Amino acid sequence: MKKRKCQGCKELKDADSMYKITKEYKSNDIYFNPNSKILGRSAYVCKNNNCIKLMLKKKTLKNALKINDSSKIECILLNIIKGQ
């Protein structure tokens, strides 16, 4: 199993048990849980509300993906929190 660091709690966990957020290399579009065929920078966050909230509070996603505007993906993550 591939281990990845959560952008919320900073712990190493199995990549399959986390959400993956990728900025595509060519278009700079942001994708949530893409297939492995999309090439670019990726960040991972645990599938629990505390880690998502912590990542959004600390704004670590912007740094991890090297983006200026993360509002689109933040809305998706906030909807996940509200839905659970």
Buried (B, 14 or more C-beta within 10 A) or exposed (E): EEEBBBBBBEEEBEEEEBBBBBBBEEEEEBBEEBEEEBEBBBBBBBBBBEBBBBBBEEEBBBEBBEBEEBEEBBEEBEEBEEEE
